[in-house]
Amino acid sequence: MTEESQPTMPEEEIKEFGLSLAEGYLEHRGYQVSRCGSWSCDCEEPLLVAEDNGQAVLVSIRACLGPDAAAIPQLELAPEDFAAMRRACLLYAADHEDVSSVRHDAISIAIVGERHARLRHLVGAWTWEEVED
């Protein structure tokens, strides 16, 4: 890939590359990150599980190929996206009794060249917290 030519990749490779970029970004920001492993919520988008200052964080990743270096990743969330985030958070909390709060972040990545990508991170798109009576 050169910056003059449009990058091309199979969709599965784009998803995996996006996951790797997001994982590195989050670790650089101090998150403890793991791939979902044995836990799954049947999400359509790739998902990372992380911890940020003691809080469980689910992170959905959207990756695409951008046409040029000026590409800005789109991070538009529809009502059904928020419903899916809510479902994922509640399922995670139900499966992990030691968790008192979980939030869902969203990351969008535009891959614009061989070693060039742009990333947007929406922190706390949806949050669940146990309230004590």
Disulfide bonds with the S-S distance in Angstrom:
Cys41-Cys43 2.13
